[in-house]
Amino acid sequence: MSDLAERYRLSQLMQQREAGVKKKKLRWNTATQVRRSLARVNNMVLNGEITAKEANAIFYSANLVLKALELENNS
């Protein structure tokens, strides 16, 4: 992503924060919740609400959570 695009994204986030836009929260207590959250993230990318780079960070975290849930269930 170019520096200009990143600055634009940050300005959009600041405007949303000032306008009182509600923060989005993802629930990751079960594997089902993680899968549903990832579907929401995909939709956010398609709707231009978040960037692909931001989505990749979320996907990486979700993968770690899924591995932790798997380890928890196997013990």
C-alpha positions in Angstrom: 0.0 0.0 0.0 1.4 3.4 -0.9 2.1 6.0 1.8 -0.7 8.2 0.4 -3.2 5.4 0.6 -2.1 4.6 4.2 -2.5 8.3 5.2 -5.9 8.4 3.7 -6.9 5.2 5.6 -5.7 6.7 8.9 -7.6 10.0 8.2 -10.8 7.9 7.6 -10.3 6.1 10.9 -9.8 9.4 12.7 -13.0 10.8 11.1 -15.0 7.7 12.1 -13.6 8.0 15.7 -14.6 11.6 15.9 -18.1 10.9 14.5 -18.6 8.3 17.2 -18.7 5.2 15.0 -19.0 2.1 17.1 -16.0 -0.1 17.2 -16.3 -3.6 15.7 -15.6 -6.5 18.0 -14.9 -10.1 17.2 -15.8 -13.0 19.5 -13.3 -15.8 19.5 -14.2 -18.1 22.3 -15.0 -21.1 20.1 -14.0 -22.3 16.7 -17.5 -21.5 15.4 -17.2 -17.9 16.5 -13.8 -17.6 14.9 -15.2 -18.9 11.6 -18.1 -16.5 11.7 -15.8 -13.6 12.5 -13.6 -14.4 9.6 -16.6 -14.4 7.3 -17.4 -10.9 8.7 -13.8 -9.8 8.0 -14.1 -11.0 4.4 -17.2 -8.9 4.0 -15.5 -5.9 5.5 -12.7 -6.2 3.0 -15.2 -6.5 0.1 -17.1 -3.5 1.4 -13.9 -1.4 1.7 -14.3 -1.0 5.5 -10.8 -2.5 6.2 -7.8 -3.1 4.0 -6.5 -6.5 2.9 -3.4 -5.8 5.0 -5.6 -5.3 8.1 -7.5 -8.4 7.3 -4.3 -10.4 7.0 -3.3 -9.4 10.5 -6.7 -10.5 11.7 -6.4 -13.9 9.9 -3.0 -14.5 11.4 -4.4 -13.9 14.9 -7.4 -16.0 14.2 -5.1 -18.9 13.2 -3.2 -18.6 16.5 -6.5 -18.6 18.4 -7.7 -21.7 16.5 -4.5 -23.5 17.3 -4.8 -22.6 21.0 -8.4 -23.8 21.1 -7.4 -27.0 19.4 -4.6 -27.5 22.0 -7.1 -26.7 24.8 -9.6 -29.3 23.6 -6.9 -32.0 23.2 -5.6 -31.7 26.8 
